[in-house]
């Protein structure tokens, strides 16, 4: 069991490996698609994600639940796409992933619960109101991403959809994540301050 945190000691998270795990599967997807097509790209992306989850477990002794959920959905739908010989199951993967999280985050917000805390509390400490704000923001963002992907795969060719996913949606997600950084950093500073001001019980 890990030792409890001392008062005022922030969790030194926001790891590089976590950021890399978001980029690497998409890079593999794009590279393999260029050479071998959509089915191979989807399978390779799932494999890359599984490897990174295993590496995270070995190096950091933690299970990346967020990545595990996404990889499980991707593996299931990729297998269905190959068996049924239909690319639709691959193209709807981002929609199901983002749609599921939008539903979880927004439903939690409606009930007054910050679901982002459930997924990321192991990575860093934030005040409850910041968790709630991040849950609402990301819920709305995931909802927009779902709509965008559903329109894109129906309108674009396979190649154009891959370009849309890699060069439009991925940078948009990165920019949105950066836009949440000030709120997150302020929340971390406030959490440390609150912990320092709270006497040990």
N, C-alpha and C positions, 0 to 999 in steps of 0.2 A: 504494500500500500504506500502511496506517496505521502510525504510529510505535509501537514497543513501549512498554508501560507501564513507568514507573519503579517501582522497589521501593517498596512502601508506598502506592502511588497507587491508590485504589479506582476502579472503573468507575462513573461517574455516570449510572446507568441508572434503571430503574423509571420510565420516561417516562409523562407524562400521556397521550400519544397511544396508548400501549399499552392503558391503562385505557379510554380512549374507544372504542377499536376493539372492545372486548368489549361495551360498552353500546349503541353506536349501531345495529348491525344488529338487535338485539333490539327496540329502540325503534321502528325502522322496521317490523319485522315486526308488532308489535302495532298500530301506527297504521294501516298499510295493510290489515290484516285487518279492522279495524273498519269500513272503508269499502268494500273491494273483495273480501274473502274470502281464503281460505287460499292459493290458487294465486298470486294477485298478491302476497300478503304474502311468500311464500317467494322468489319471484323478486326482489322489491325488497330483501329481506334479503341475498341473494347479491350483488346489485349494490352495495349499501352496503359490504359486506365487501371486494369487489374494489376499490372506490374507495379505501378506507382502506389496503389493502395497497399500492396505487400511491402514495398520499400518503406512507406510511412510507418507501417506496423513494426517493422524490424528496427528502424532507426529511432523512432519516437515513442514506441510502445503505446500507440493510440490507434483506434479504429476511426478512419475518416468516414463518418456516417453519411455526410453530404455526398461525397464522391461514390461511396458504396451504393447508395440509392440510385444515383444516375447511371452507374455502370451496370447495375442489375437490370434496369429497364432497357438499356441499350443492348445488353447481351440477349435478353429475351426477344426483343423486336428484330434484332439482326438475324437471329436463328430463324424466326418466323419468315423473314424476308427471303432468306436463302432457300428454305424448304418450300415456300409457296412461289418462289421465283417472281416476287413483286417488290419493286423498289419503294413502294408507298410506305411500307413498314419502317424503312430507314429514314425516309423524309419526315415522317411524323414524330420521330424520336424527340427532336428538340421541343416540339409542341407539347407532347405528353410530359416531358420533364419540367418545362417551364410552367405549363398549365397546372401540374400537380402542386408545385411549390407556390404558385399564385393562390391556389385554392386554400392550401394549408396556412399560408401567411395571412391572407385576408380574412379567412374564417376565424383564425386565432385573434386577429385584431378586433373583429366584431364582438368577440367574447371577452375582450379586454386582456388577452394573453399574448405576450411577445414570443412568437414561435422562433424567431431568429436566435433567441437565447438557447433554445433546445439544441439547435444545430451547432452553434459556435461558442457556447459558454466555456468549453474546454480550451478554447484558443485565447480568449481574453475576457477581462472583467469590464462590464459597463453598467451604469445605472439603469434601473428598470425603464425609465422614460426614454432613454436612448435606444434600448433594445426594442421598445414599442415603435418608436419612430422609424428605425431601420426596417422593422418587419413590415410596416405599412408601405414604406417607399419601395422596398424590394418586391413586395406583393404586387403593387401596381406596375412596376417595371416588368416582372415576369408575365403579367397579363398582357402587356403590350407586345412583348416578345412572342408570345403564343399567337396572337393575331397576325403579327408580321410574318412568322414562318408559315402559317396556314395559307396566307395569301401567296407567299413566294413560291412554295413548291407546286401550287396549282397553276401558276402563271409562267414560271421560268422553266427552261430546259434543265436537264440534270447538271450540266456543266455550270450554267448560270446560277443554279441554286447553291451549288458548292461554293462558288465565288461569293455569293450573297452571305452564306453562313460564315465563311472564313474572313472576308474582308469588309463586311458591313456589320453583321451582328456581333462578331467577336470584339472588334474595336469599340462598338457602342457599349457593350457590356463592361469593357475595361474602363471607358470614360465615365460610365455611371458609377462604377466602383470607386474611382478616384474622387468623384463628386461627393461621395459619402465619407471620405476620409476626414475632412475637418470635423464633422459631427462625431465621428468615432474617436478621434484624438481628444477632443474636448471632453467627451464622456469618460475616457480613460483617466485623464487628469483629474476630473471631478471624483471618480471612484477612488483614486489613490488618496486624494484630499480627505474624503469622507472616512476612509479606513484609518488614516492617521489621526483623525479627530475623535474616532470612536474608541473609548477605553476598552482594554482587554477584559473579556468576561471570564 
